[in-house]
């Protein structure tokens, strides 16, 4: 399970949201072996007044938060982070200063999904990659 939140300036996000969505999801599928149909994403377009960041970032500055069940290996998490930076640069023309990635892991018991705690769900994919 992975839930994605993307924060960016509204002026930038509106232009690239479909491609950005594809890039993020393809990275999750490749790096964490998530099923292709498990896409959970939310986009937060912000005004310049609501999104304050240092002057060494451009208008493309984007924060990607990925909430997921704990259990992935350090190698898988690093693979995901590196892949996001690579694909944002190659496919979205982002500079490395314009992307920040936060992985937030929580125990499955802390998730409520389909009417029950996450640790009581039978998943169709492996979390321990």
C-alpha positions in Angstrom: 0.0 0.0 0.0 1.2 3.5 -0.8 -0.6 6.8 -0.7 1.0 9.7 -2.5 0.7 13.4 -1.8 2.2 16.0 -4.2 2.6 19.6 -3.3 3.5 22.2 -5.9 2.7 25.7 -7.1 -0.7 25.6 -8.9 0.8 27.3 -11.9 3.3 24.4 -12.4 1.2 21.5 -11.2 -1.7 22.2 -13.6 0.6 21.9 -16.6 2.3 18.7 -15.7 -0.1 16.8 -13.4 -0.9 13.9 -15.8 2.8 13.2 -16.6 3.9 13.7 -13.0 1.2 11.2 -11.9 2.5 8.7 -14.5 6.2 9.2 -13.5 5.5 8.8 -9.7 3.3 5.7 -10.2 5.7 4.0 -12.6 8.5 4.5 -10.0 6.4 2.9 -7.3 5.6 0.0 -9.5 9.2 -0.6 -10.5 11.0 0.1 -7.2 8.5 -1.3 -4.7 6.7 -3.9 -7.0 3.3 -2.3 -6.4 0.5 -3.6 -8.6 -0.1 -1.3 -11.6 -3.8 -0.8 -10.6 -2.9 0.4 -7.0 -2.6 4.1 -7.8 -3.6 6.4 -4.8 -2.5 10.0 -5.4 -3.6 13.4 -4.2 -2.4 16.7 -5.6 -2.2 19.9 -3.7 -1.9 23.0 -6.0 -0.7 25.9 -3.9 -0.5 29.7 -4.4 2.8 31.4 -4.0 1.5 32.8 -0.6 0.8 29.2 0.6 4.0 27.5 -0.6 7.1 29.2 0.7 10.5 27.8 -0.2 14.1 28.9 -0.5 15.3 31.1 -3.4 17.6 28.3 -4.8 14.4 26.4 -5.9 12.5 27.3 -9.0 8.8 27.5 -9.7 9.0 23.7 -10.4 9.8 23.0 -6.8 7.7 20.0 -5.8 7.4 17.9 -2.6 6.3 14.2 -3.0 5.3 12.5 0.2 4.7 8.7 0.0 2.9 7.1 2.9 3.4 3.3 2.9 3.3 0.2 5.0 6.6 -0.4 6.8 8.6 -3.4 5.7 10.4 -2.3 2.5 14.2 -2.8 2.5 16.5 0.1 2.6 17.7 -0.9 -0.9 14.1 -0.7 -2.2 13.5 2.7 -0.6 16.8 4.1 -2.0 15.9 2.6 -5.4 12.6 4.5 -5.3 14.2 7.8 -4.3 16.9 7.6 -7.0 14.4 6.6 -9.6 12.1 9.5 -8.8 15.0 11.9 -9.2 16.1 10.3 -12.5 12.7 10.2 -14.0 11.7 13.7 -12.9 14.9 15.0 -14.6 14.5 12.9 -17.8 10.7 13.1 -18.3 9.7 16.3 -16.6 12.9 18.4 -17.0 13.3 18.9 -13.2 16.5 20.0 -11.6 17.5 18.0 -8.5 17.0 21.1 -6.3 13.3 21.2 -7.4 12.3 17.8 -6.0 12.0 16.6 -2.4 10.8 13.1 -1.5 9.6 12.0 1.9 8.9 8.4 2.6 6.7 7.9 5.6 6.3 4.3 6.9 3.7 3.2 9.3 2.8 -0.2 10.7 0.0 -1.9 8.8 -2.1 -2.0 12.0 -2.2 1.8 11.8 -4.1 1.8 8.5 -7.8 1.4 8.1 -8.7 -0.1 4.7 -11.9 -1.7 3.4 -13.5 -1.8 6.9 -10.6 -3.3 8.8 -7.1 -2.7 10.2 -4.4 -3.0 7.5 -2.7 -5.9 9.3 -5.8 -8.0 8.9 -5.9 -7.6 5.1 -4.7 -10.3 2.7 -2.6 -8.3 0.1 -2.2 -9.4 -3.5 1.4 -8.1 -3.4 4.5 -8.4 -1.2 5.4 -5.5 1.0 8.8 -6.9 2.0 10.7 -6.1 -1.2 
